Amino acid sequence: MTIQNKAEIIDAILARHRDKPTRLMQILRETQEELGWLSKKTLSMIARGTRQPLARVEGVASFYSFFHTEPLGRYCVLWSDNITDRMLGSVELMREMCKKLWLEPGRVSEDGLVSVSSTSCTGMCDQGPAILVNYRAIPHMSSERVGQTVDLIRSETPVSKWPAELFSISDNIRRRDILLGNISRPGDALRAAIARGAQPTLDEIKLSNLRGRGGAGFSTGLKWETCRNAEGSGADPEHYVICNADEGEPGTFKDRVLLTAQADLVFEGMTVAAYILGARLGMLYLRGEYRYLLDHLESVLARRRKDKQLGHGILDHAGFDFDIEIHFGAGAYICGEESALIESLEGKRGVPRNRPPFPVTQGYLGQPTIVNNVETLASAALITMKGGEWFREIGTEKSAGSKILSVSGDCTRPGIYEYPFGVRVAEVLADCGAAAENTQAVQISGPSGVCIASDEFKRKIGFEDLATAGAFMVFNNKRDMFLVARNFSHFFAHESCGFCTPCRVGTTLLKNCMDKIEAGHGSEYDINEIFKINHLLQAASHCGLGHTACNPMFDTLQKFRPAYQRRLNSLAFEPAFDLDKALSQARQMTGRDDADAHLKNTMEVKA
């Protein structure tokens, strides 16, 4: 492709996004899809087109793991490295693929054809092991599928022409309740809101006791009321509605299914929120791993516009003007935090903001903004149709409504389960085919959540007991819980945004401690170091990622300490670096393996 052709492609993408700096994330994504990677010349053209310094554009491109400033091959293969994928054999299958391709993991082939590496989680935990090929998801990987994928790559078949069955993704809905069992018609919630009025509709949301489903559990009605009462700033003040569909927590995939099976309900919830706030623009921030959902979601939005459920004069109601745009993330777990998500939407690095001010008063472009989870907005649409009292009677006193759980791990029926709040963990285990007597642990709400042992299975899902964003990962009695915690420590170290030193360094030190223990050089000294690092992260981290990074280690140390103890070789400190082992390559090169060529033996003679 000539420089002129590249320039024409970039100019067309810039024009489509009106050269707006706030659209930088989408400009970078679409450019990479067209050109394969983001060279310095490409970034320079984008910087000129959006009238930004090159350093700022480069900074954004380097922040997100799905943007590449070096070529990664025409076929970029990423294996999900989540613990549930590992339990299903992803490491061995990735090794098999690399062997067939004559390729080292993390390297690009000599001919520039392919690269194979790993990514944190693909949101396909119920149908792993999963991979992304040029960011298109392929579930249910097996030796057969590895061979088929390798053959397609070697024959240089365009990904768009690969067999459709490879990319077939199931919803795996195992239990439906008020959300997944919804049979309302598109527009029902809007008609109910218009008939009732903005303030009475807000009153119903408040009456329902709906709390945020992203994990924090903040009152949705209070959030919307605060935002509604906040005044915008500048010459053209606005209010904004943002749907957070960046579910990057390992083990969570409920939003993917909601957007597949109940997209209208989610968009309806966003539109009801806009009616209450007086907002004219809504944005769905979708994680990059769900790129395959774009055509489906755009078709739903197009139908809603045609049916006057979006656009100008919604349902012929004068002044009710609102539309929704879809924006993609690019592989940054931190963007699940609402202020980091807003930074990303504004075309910046996804670094969490200092708070206050909160987004409800100063959010997107400094204007009042609500950020709600997919499940929260779908629930708001139901409440608008059926009333706050109806919703409040479902679940428990402090946890109204239902909760969707993403169940994965050691069970015969992984998938999506929806229950009224208050369901016991033991009931979920029975439903998903995980016998309680053979299950030693359940990780609730992903790595940042809590790990419960078998004597806690009578506990309930709810804000008054086990609050959760949705992940429900099952581990049977054969699993090594140390390895589970170690995988989570690597996840946090990889996903730290790097903004603050305590988190950037602390998560790396945690990972190193776990690696040292696994390598056989651990001691009680290293266990104590984990506690010291946690104190530092709790006291000085900029955001919640650092605050929760030690949770997996703490829970497993408290409940499964033998998994650590059997790896500890001494009570005193032992260095992690093995100098004698490091000299093995030199021994191989010189052909020596006698006693004098080993450091330990030499030191013993001198002593």
C-alpha positions as CSV (number, residue, x, y, z in Angstrom):
1,M,0.0,0.0,0.0
2,T,1.4,3.4,-1.0
3,I,1.7,6.4,1.3
4,Q,-0.9,8.1,-0.8
5,N,-3.4,5.2,-0.3
6,K,-2.7,5.3,3.4
7,A,-3.2,9.0,3.6
8,E,-6.6,8.6,1.7
9,I,-7.7,6.0,4.2
10,I,-6.7,8.1,7.2
11,D,-8.3,11.2,5.7
12,A,-11.6,9.3,5.2
13,I,-11.6,8.0,8.8
14,L,-10.8,11.5,10.1
15,A,-13.7,13.0,8.0
16,R,-16.1,10.4,9.3
17,H,-15.3,11.5,12.8
18,R,-15.2,15.2,11.9
19,D,-11.6,15.5,13.0
20,K,-12.7,15.6,16.6
21,P,-10.0,15.0,19.2
22,T,-12.6,13.4,21.4
23,R,-13.0,10.6,18.8
24,L,-9.3,9.7,18.9
25,M,-10.0,6.2,20.3
26,Q,-12.3,5.3,17.5
27,I,-10.0,6.9,14.9
28,L,-7.1,4.8,16.1
29,R,-9.2,1.7,16.2
30,E,-10.5,2.1,12.7
31,T,-7.1,3.1,11.3
32,Q,-5.5,0.0,12.8
33,E,-8.3,-2.2,11.3
34,E,-7.5,-0.8,7.9
35,L,-3.7,-0.6,8.0
36,G,-2.8,-3.4,10.5
37,W,-0.8,-1.3,12.9
38,L,-0.1,2.3,13.9
39,S,3.2,3.5,12.6
40,K,4.8,6.8,13.6
41,K,3.9,8.3,10.2
42,T,0.3,7.1,10.7
43,L,0.1,8.7,14.1
44,S,1.6,11.9,12.8
45,M,-1.2,12.1,10.2
46,I,-3.8,11.5,12.8
47,A,-2.2,14.1,15.1
48,R,-2.3,16.7,12.3
49,G,-5.8,15.8,11.4
50,T,-7.1,16.1,15.0
51,R,-4.9,19.2,15.7
52,Q,-3.2,17.6,18.6
53,P,0.5,17.2,19.6
54,L,2.0,14.0,18.3
55,A,3.2,13.1,21.8
56,R,-0.4,13.1,23.1
57,V,-1.6,10.8,20.2
58,E,1.4,8.5,20.8
59,G,0.6,8.5,24.5
60,V,-3.0,7.3,23.9
61,A,-1.9,4.7,21.3
62,S,0.7,3.2,23.8
63,F,-1.7,3.1,26.7
64,Y,-4.1,0.6,25.3
65,S,-3.0,-3.0,24.8
66,F,-5.0,-3.5,21.6
67,F,-3.3,-0.6,19.8
68,H,0.0,-1.6,18.2
69,T,2.8,0.8,17.3
70,E,4.9,-2.1,16.0
71,P,3.7,-4.6,13.4
72,L,2.3,-7.8,15.0
73,G,1.8,-9.8,11.9
74,R,-1.2,-9.9,9.5
75,Y,-2.8,-12.5,11.9
76,C,-2.6,-11.4,15.5
77,V,-3.6,-14.3,17.8
78,L,-4.3,-13.7,21.5
79,W,-5.1,-16.5,23.9
80,S,-7.2,-15.7,26.9
81,D,-5.0,-16.1,30.0
82,N,-7.8,-16.0,32.5
83,I,-7.6,-18.8,35.2
84,T,-10.7,-20.6,33.9
85,D,-9.2,-20.8,30.4
86,R,-6.0,-22.2,31.9
87,M,-8.1,-24.8,33.8
88,L,-9.4,-25.9,30.4
89,G,-6.0,-26.3,28.9
90,S,-5.3,-22.9,27.2
91,V,-1.5,-23.0,28.0
92,E,-1.0,-26.4,26.4
93,L,-3.1,-25.5,23.3
94,M,-1.2,-22.2,22.9
95,R,2.1,-24.1,23.1
96,E,0.7,-26.6,20.4
97,M,-0.3,-23.7,18.1
98,C,3.2,-22.1,18.5
99,K,4.8,-25.4,17.7
100,K,2.8,-25.9,14.6
101,L,3.6,-22.3,13.4
102,W,7.3,-22.7,14.4
103,L,6.9,-19.6,16.5
104,E,7.8,-18.5,20.0
105,P,5.0,-16.9,22.1
106,G,5.1,-13.2,22.0
107,R,7.2,-13.1,18.8
108,V,6.3,-12.2,15.2
109,S,7.1,-14.7,12.6
110,E,10.1,-14.0,10.4
111,D,7.8,-13.4,7.4
112,G,5.6,-11.0,9.3
113,L,2.6,-13.3,8.8
114,V,1.5,-14.1,12.4
115,S,2.1,-13.4,16.1
116,V,0.8,-15.4,19.0
117,S,0.5,-14.0,22.5
118,S,-1.9,-13.8,25.4
119,T,-4.5,-11.3,26.8
120,S,-6.1,-11.0,30.2
121,C,-9.6,-12.2,29.5
122,T,-11.9,-12.4,26.5
123,G,-15.2,-12.5,28.2
124,M,-15.8,-16.0,27.0
125,C,-15.2,-17.8,30.3
126,D,-18.2,-20.1,29.8
127,Q,-17.0,-21.4,26.5
128,G,-13.2,-21.4,26.7
129,P,-10.5,-21.8,26.0
130,A,-11.0,-18.8,23.7
131,I,-8.8,-16.7,21.4
132,L,-9.0,-13.5,19.5
133,V,-7.8,-13.5,15.9
134,N,-7.4,-9.9,14.7
135,Y,-9.8,-9.2,17.6
136,R,-12.5,-11.5,16.5
137,A,-13.4,-14.1,19.2
138,I,-13.2,-17.8,18.6
139,P,-14.5,-19.9,21.6
140,H,-14.1,-23.6,22.4
141,M,-10.5,-24.0,21.3
142,S,-9.3,-27.6,21.0
143,S,-6.5,-29.5,19.3
144,E,-8.7,-29.8,16.2
145,R,-9.5,-26.1,16.2
146,V,-5.8,-25.2,16.7
147,G,-5.0,-27.3,13.6
148,Q,-7.8,-25.7,11.6
149,T,-6.7,-22.2,12.7
150,V,-3.1,-22.9,11.8
151,D,-4.1,-24.1,8.3
152,L,-6.2,-21.0,7.7
153,I,-3.3,-18.8,8.7
154,R,-0.7,-20.7,6.6
155,S,-3.0,-20.5,3.6
156,E,-3.3,-16.7,4.2
157,T,-7.1,-17.0,4.1
158,P,-8.6,-13.6,5.1
159,V,-10.2,-13.8,8.5
160,S,-13.5,-12.5,6.9
161,K,-13.6,-15.7,4.9
162,W,-12.9,-18.2,7.8
163,P,-15.7,-20.7,8.5
164,A,-18.6,-19.0,10.3
165,E,-18.9,-21.8,12.8
166,L,-15.5,-21.0,14.3
167,F,-16.9,-17.6,15.5
168,S,-20.2,-19.0,16.8
169,I,-20.7,-17.7,20.3
170,S,-23.5,-19.0,22.5
171,D,-25.5,-17.0,25.1
172,N,-25.7,-20.1,27.4
173,I,-28.6,-18.6,29.4
174,R,-29.4,-21.3,32.0
175,R,-31.8,-19.4,34.2
176,R,-34.0,-16.5,33.4
177,D,-35.8,-14.1,35.6
178,I,-37.2,-10.5,35.2
179,L,-34.4,-9.3,32.9
180,L,-33.6,-12.2,30.7
181,G,-37.2,-13.3,30.7
182,N,-38.4,-9.9,29.6
183,I,-41.0,-10.0,26.7
184,S,-42.0,-6.3,26.6
185,R,-42.2,-4.6,23.2
186,P,-39.5,-2.0,22.2
187,G,-40.8,1.4,23.2
188,D,-43.0,0.2,26.2
189,A,-40.8,1.9,28.8
190,L,-40.6,5.1,26.8
191,R,-44.4,5.3,26.5
192,A,-44.7,4.7,30.2
193,A,-42.2,7.4,31.0
194,I,-43.8,10.0,28.8
195,A,-47.2,9.2,30.2
196,R,-46.0,9.5,33.7
197,G,-43.6,12.5,33.3
198,A,-39.9,13.0,34.0
199,Q,-40.1,13.7,37.7
200,P,-42.6,10.9,38.5
201,T,-40.5,8.5,36.6
202,L,-37.5,9.5,38.6
203,D,-39.6,9.0,41.8
204,E,-40.3,5.4,40.7
205,I,-36.6,4.7,40.2
206,K,-35.9,6.0,43.7
207,L,-38.8,4.0,45.2
208,S,-37.5,0.8,43.6
209,N,-34.3,1.0,45.6
210,L,-32.4,0.1,42.4
211,R,-28.6,0.0,43.1
212,G,-25.8,-0.1,40.6
213,R,-25.1,-3.6,39.3
214,G,-21.4,-2.9,38.5
215,G,-20.4,-3.9,42.1
216,A,-20.4,-0.6,44.0
217,G,-24.1,-0.7,44.6
218,F,-24.8,3.1,44.7
219,S,-28.4,4.2,44.6
220,T,-29.4,4.7,40.9
221,G,-32.2,7.1,41.8
222,L,-30.0,9.3,43.9
223,K,-27.3,9.4,41.1
224,W,-29.8,10.4,38.5
225,E,-31.4,13.0,40.7
226,T,-28.0,14.6,41.5
227,C,-27.1,14.7,37.9
228,R,-30.5,16.1,36.9
229,N,-30.1,18.9,39.4
230,A,-26.6,19.7,38.4
231,E,-26.1,22.7,36.0
232,G,-23.9,22.3,33.0
233,S,-21.2,24.8,32.2
234,G,-20.1,26.9,29.2
235,A,-22.0,28.4,26.3
236,D,-23.8,25.1,25.4
237,P,-24.3,23.1,28.6
238,E,-25.4,19.5,28.2
239,H,-26.2,16.3,30.2
240,Y,-24.9,12.9,29.1
241,V,-25.8,9.3,29.5
242,I,-23.1,6.6,29.4
243,C,-23.6,2.9,29.5
244,N,-20.6,1.1,30.9
245,A,-20.2,-2.2,28.9
246,D,-16.5,-2.5,29.6
247,E,-16.8,-5.6,31.7
248,G,-13.2,-6.5,32.0
249,E,-13.3,-8.3,35.3
250,P,-12.1,-11.9,34.7
251,G,-15.0,-14.3,35.0
252,T,-17.6,-11.7,34.0
253,F,-19.6,-12.0,30.7
254,K,-23.2,-11.1,31.6
255,D,-23.2,-7.8,29.8
256,R,-22.2,-9.5,26.6
257,V,-25.3,-11.7,26.9
258,L,-27.6,-8.9,27.9
259,L,-26.5,-6.9,24.9
260,T,-27.1,-9.9,22.7
261,A,-30.5,-11.0,24.1
262,Q,-32.0,-7.8,25.4
263,A,-30.3,-4.9,23.6
264,D,-33.6,-3.0,23.3
265,L,-34.1,-3.1,27.0
266,V,-30.6,-1.6,27.6
267,F,-31.1,1.1,25.0
268,E,-34.6,1.7,26.5
269,G,-33.0,2.3,29.9
270,M,-30.5,4.8,28.5
271,T,-33.3,6.6,26.7
272,V,-35.5,6.8,29.9
273,A,-32.4,8.2,31.7
274,A,-32.0,10.8,29.0
275,Y,-35.7,11.8,29.3
276,I,-35.3,12.3,33.1
277,L,-32.0,14.2,32.7
278,G,-32.8,16.2,29.5
279,A,-29.8,14.6,27.8
280,R,-29.5,14.6,24.0
281,L,-26.5,12.2,23.6
282,G,-25.8,8.7,25.0
283,M,-22.7,6.6,24.6
284,L,-22.3,2.8,24.9
285,Y,-18.7,2.1,25.9
286,L,-18.2,-1.5,24.7
287,R,-15.1,-3.5,25.6
288,G,-12.8,-4.2,22.6
289,E,-13.2,-7.9,22.9
290,Y,-16.9,-7.6,21.9
291,R,-16.2,-6.1,18.5
292,Y,-18.3,-8.8,17.0
293,L,-21.4,-7.3,18.6
294,L,-21.1,-4.1,16.6
295,D,-23.3,-5.0,13.6
296,H,-26.0,-6.4,15.8
297,L,-26.1,-3.4,18.1
298,E,-26.0,-0.9,15.2
299,S,-29.0,-2.7,13.6
300,V,-31.0,-2.4,16.8
301,L,-30.2,1.3,17.0
302,A,-31.1,1.8,13.3
303,R,-34.5,0.1,13.9
304,R,-35.1,2.2,17.0
305,R,-34.4,5.4,15.0
306,K,-36.8,4.2,12.3
307,D,-39.5,3.5,14.9
308,K,-39.0,7.0,16.4
309,Q,-37.6,5.5,19.6
310,L,-34.4,7.5,19.0
311,G,-33.6,10.7,17.2
312,H,-35.7,13.9,17.1
313,G,-39.1,14.0,18.7
314,I,-39.0,10.5,20.2
315,L,-42.5,8.9,19.9
316,D,-43.7,12.3,18.6
317,H,-43.0,13.9,22.0
318,A,-41.8,17.5,21.3
319,G,-38.4,18.3,22.7
320,F,-37.5,14.7,23.5
321,D,-34.4,14.4,21.3
322,F,-31.8,11.7,22.1
323,D,-29.5,9.4,20.2
324,I,-26.9,6.8,21.1
325,E,-23.3,6.2,19.8
326,I,-21.2,3.1,20.2
327,H,-17.6,3.6,21.3
328,F,-15.0,0.8,21.8
329,G,-12.4,0.3,24.4
330,A,-9.1,-1.2,23.4
331,G,-8.0,-3.7,26.1
332,A,-7.7,-1.6,29.3
333,Y,-9.3,-3.1,32.4
334,I,-9.0,0.2,34.2
335,C,-11.5,1.8,31.9
336,G,-14.2,-0.1,33.8
337,E,-13.8,2.6,36.4
338,E,-16.2,5.4,35.5
339,S,-13.9,8.3,35.4
340,A,-11.2,6.4,33.5
341,L,-14.0,5.4,31.0
342,I,-14.9,9.1,30.6
343,E,-11.3,10.0,29.9
344,S,-11.2,7.3,27.3
345,L,-14.4,8.6,25.7
346,E,-12.7,12.0,25.5
347,G,-9.9,10.5,23.5
348,K,-7.4,10.3,26.3
349,R,-5.4,7.7,28.3
350,G,-7.8,5.8,30.6
351,V,-6.4,7.2,33.9
352,P,-8.9,7.6,36.7
353,R,-9.6,11.1,37.8
354,N,-9.4,12.6,41.3
355,R,-12.8,12.7,42.9
356,P,-14.5,14.9,43.8
357,P,-15.8,16.3,41.5
358,F,-17.9,13.3,40.6
359,P,-19.1,12.6,37.0
360,V,-22.7,13.4,38.0
361,T,-21.7,17.1,38.3
362,Q,-18.5,17.2,36.1
363,G,-18.2,14.2,33.8
364,Y,-17.9,13.9,30.0
365,L,-16.5,17.2,28.7
366,G,-16.9,18.6,32.1
367,Q,-20.7,18.4,32.0
368,P,-23.1,16.5,34.3
369,T,-23.0,12.8,33.3
370,I,-24.4,9.5,34.6
371,V,-22.4,6.3,34.1
372,N,-24.4,3.1,34.6
373,N,-23.8,-0.6,34.1
374,V,-25.6,-2.5,31.3
375,E,-27.6,-4.5,33.9
376,T,-28.6,-1.3,35.8
377,L,-30.0,0.4,32.8
378,A,-32.0,-2.7,31.7
379,S,-33.4,-2.8,35.3
380,A,-34.4,0.9,35.1
381,A,-36.4,0.2,31.9
382,L,-38.3,-2.6,33.7
383,I,-39.0,-0.3,36.6
384,T,-40.3,2.4,34.3
385,M,-42.8,-0.1,32.8
386,K,-43.9,-1.9,36.0
387,G,-43.3,0.5,38.8
388,G,-40.9,0.9,41.7
389,E,-43.0,-1.0,44.2
390,W,-43.2,-4.1,41.9
391,F,-39.4,-4.1,41.6
392,R,-38.8,-3.5,45.4
393,E,-40.8,-6.6,46.3
394,I,-38.3,-8.8,44.4
395,G,-35.1,-9.8,46.2
396,T,-34.3,-8.6,49.7
397,E,-34.8,-5.4,51.7
398,K,-31.4,-4.0,50.9
399,S,-31.0,-5.6,47.5
400,A,-34.0,-5.2,45.3
401,G,-34.5,-6.9,42.0
402,S,-32.5,-9.7,40.4
403,K,-28.9,-10.4,39.8
404,I,-27.3,-12.0,36.7
405,L,-24.3,-14.2,37.5
406,S,-21.6,-15.3,35.0
407,V,-20.9,-18.8,36.1
408,S,-17.7,-20.5,35.0
409,G,-15.0,-23.0,36.1
410,D,-15.5,-26.5,37.5
411,C,-19.2,-27.0,36.8
412,T,-21.1,-29.0,34.1
413,R,-23.4,-26.2,33.1
414,P,-21.4,-22.9,32.9
415,G,-23.2,-19.9,31.6
416,I,-25.7,-17.1,32.6
417,Y,-28.0,-17.5,35.6
418,E,-30.4,-14.8,36.8
419,Y,-31.8,-15.0,40.4
420,P,-33.7,-12.7,42.7
421,F,-31.2,-11.2,45.2
422,G,-30.8,-13.3,48.3
423,V,-30.0,-16.6,46.5
424,R,-27.5,-18.8,48.4
425,V,-24.2,-19.8,46.9
426,A,-25.1,-23.4,47.5
427,E,-28.2,-23.1,45.3
428,V,-26.2,-21.6,42.4
429,L,-23.7,-24.5,42.7
430,A,-26.4,-27.1,42.6
431,D,-28.0,-25.4,39.5
432,C,-24.8,-25.2,37.6
433,G,-23.7,-28.8,38.3
434,A,-21.0,-28.2,40.8
435,A,-21.5,-30.6,43.7
436,A,-20.9,-28.7,47.0
437,E,-18.9,-31.6,48.5
438,N,-16.5,-31.5,45.6
439,T,-16.1,-27.7,45.5
440,Q,-13.5,-26.1,47.6
441,A,-13.9,-22.4,46.6
442,V,-16.0,-19.9,44.7
443,Q,-14.5,-16.5,43.6
444,I,-17.3,-14.0,43.8
445,S,-17.0,-10.8,41.7
446,G,-13.7,-11.7,40.0
447,P,-10.1,-11.1,41.3
448,S,-11.1,-7.8,43.0
449,G,-13.9,-9.5,44.9
450,V,-13.9,-12.2,47.5
451,C,-13.0,-15.9,47.6
452,I,-15.2,-18.0,49.8
453,A,-14.5,-21.5,51.1
454,S,-16.9,-24.5,51.3
455,D,-17.9,-23.6,54.9
456,E,-19.4,-20.3,53.5
457,F,-21.6,-21.7,50.8
458,K,-24.7,-20.8,52.8
459,R,-23.9,-17.1,52.3
460,K,-26.2,-15.0,50.0
461,I,-25.7,-12.9,46.9
462,G,-26.7,-9.4,47.9
463,F,-25.3,-6.1,49.0
464,E,-25.8,-7.0,52.6
465,D,-23.6,-10.1,52.3
466,L,-21.8,-10.9,49.0
467,A,-21.9,-7.9,46.7
468,T,-20.9,-8.8,43.2
469,A,-20.5,-7.4,39.7
470,G,-21.5,-10.8,38.4
471,A,-18.5,-13.2,38.3
472,F,-19.0,-16.6,39.9
473,M,-15.9,-18.8,39.4
474,V,-16.0,-22.3,40.7
475,F,-13.0,-24.3,41.8
476,N,-13.2,-28.0,42.7
477,N,-11.1,-29.9,45.3
478,K,-8.4,-30.7,42.8
479,R,-7.5,-27.1,42.1
480,D,-4.4,-25.4,43.6
481,M,-5.7,-22.1,45.1
482,F,-2.2,-20.7,45.2
483,L,-2.0,-20.9,41.4
484,V,-5.4,-19.2,41.2
485,A,-4.2,-16.3,43.3
486,R,-0.9,-16.2,41.3
487,N,-2.9,-15.8,38.1
488,F,-4.8,-13.0,39.6
489,S,-1.6,-11.2,40.8
490,H,-0.3,-11.3,37.2
491,F,-3.6,-9.9,36.0
492,F,-3.4,-6.9,38.3
493,A,0.2,-6.2,37.4
494,H,-0.6,-6.3,33.7
495,E,-3.7,-4.1,34.1
496,S,-2.3,-1.4,36.3
497,C,-2.6,1.9,34.4
498,G,0.9,2.9,35.7
499,F,-0.3,6.4,36.7
500,C,0.6,6.1,40.4
501,T,3.9,4.7,41.7
502,P,2.3,2.7,44.6
503,C,0.1,0.6,42.2
504,R,2.6,0.4,39.3
505,V,5.4,-0.9,41.6
506,G,3.2,-2.6,44.2
507,T,1.3,-4.8,41.8
508,T,4.6,-5.8,40.2
509,L,6.1,-6.7,43.6
510,L,3.1,-8.8,44.4
511,K,3.5,-10.7,41.2
512,N,7.2,-11.2,41.9
513,C,6.5,-12.5,45.4
514,M,4.0,-15.0,44.0
515,D,6.4,-16.1,41.2
516,K,9.2,-16.4,43.8
517,I,7.1,-18.7,46.0
518,E,6.1,-20.8,43.0
519,A,9.7,-21.1,41.9
520,G,10.6,-22.7,45.2
521,H,12.5,-19.7,46.7
522,G,9.7,-18.6,49.0
523,S,9.8,-18.1,52.8
524,E,7.7,-16.6,55.6
525,Y,9.6,-13.4,54.7
526,D,7.8,-13.2,51.4
527,I,4.4,-13.8,53.0
528,N,5.1,-10.9,55.3
529,E,6.1,-8.8,52.3
530,I,2.7,-9.4,50.8
531,F,1.0,-7.9,53.9
532,K,3.4,-4.9,53.8
533,I,2.7,-4.3,50.1
534,N,-1.0,-4.4,50.8
535,H,-0.7,-1.7,53.5
536,L,1.1,0.5,50.9
537,L,-1.4,-0.1,48.2
538,Q,-4.3,0.6,50.5
539,A,-2.8,3.8,51.8
540,A,-1.4,5.4,48.7
541,S,-3.0,3.9,45.5
542,H,-4.8,6.4,43.2
543,C,-7.8,4.2,42.6
544,G,-9.6,0.9,43.4
545,L,-7.4,-1.3,41.3
546,G,-4.5,-0.9,43.8
547,H,-6.9,-1.1,46.8
548,T,-8.1,-4.6,45.7
549,A,-5.0,-6.0,44.2
550,C,-4.1,-8.0,47.3
551,N,-7.6,-9.5,47.8
552,P,-6.9,-12.8,46.1
553,M,-3.7,-13.3,48.2
554,F,-5.4,-12.4,51.5
555,D,-8.4,-14.6,50.9
556,T,-6.3,-17.6,49.9
557,L,-3.7,-17.1,52.6
558,Q,-6.5,-17.0,55.2
559,K,-8.6,-20.0,53.8
560,F,-6.1,-22.1,51.9
561,R,-2.8,-21.4,53.6
562,P,-1.4,-25.0,53.1
563,A,-1.3,-24.2,49.4
564,Y,1.4,-21.6,50.3
565,Q,3.1,-23.5,53.1
566,R,4.0,-26.5,51.0
567,R,5.9,-24.2,48.7
568,L,8.0,-22.5,51.4
569,N,11.5,-23.9,51.8
570,S,12.7,-21.8,54.7
571,L,11.6,-19.5,57.5
572,A,14.3,-17.0,56.7
573,F,14.8,-14.9,53.5
574,E,16.0,-16.7,50.4
575,P,17.0,-14.8,47.3
576,A,14.8,-15.4,44.2
577,F,17.8,-15.2,41.8
578,D,19.6,-18.5,41.4
579,L,23.1,-17.6,40.1
580,D,24.2,-21.2,39.6
581,K,21.1,-21.8,37.4
582,A,21.9,-18.6,35.5
583,L,25.3,-20.1,34.6
584,S,23.8,-23.2,33.0
585,Q,23.9,-21.6,29.6
586,A,27.6,-20.9,30.0
587,R,28.2,-24.5,31.0
588,Q,26.3,-25.7,28.0
589,M,28.4,-23.4,25.7
590,T,31.7,-24.6,27.1
591,G,30.7,-28.2,27.3
592,R,31.5,-28.3,31.1
593,D,29.3,-29.9,33.7
594,D,31.9,-31.0,36.3
595,A,31.7,-30.2,40.0
596,D,34.0,-27.1,39.6
597,A,31.7,-25.6,37.0
598,H,28.9,-25.3,39.6
599,L,28.8,-22.3,41.9
600,K,27.5,-24.2,44.9
601,N,30.3,-26.8,44.8
602,T,33.0,-24.2,44.3
603,M,31.7,-22.2,47.3
604,E,31.6,-25.3,49.5
605,V,35.3,-26.1,48.6
606,K,36.3,-22.6,49.6
607,A,34.5,-22.8,52.8
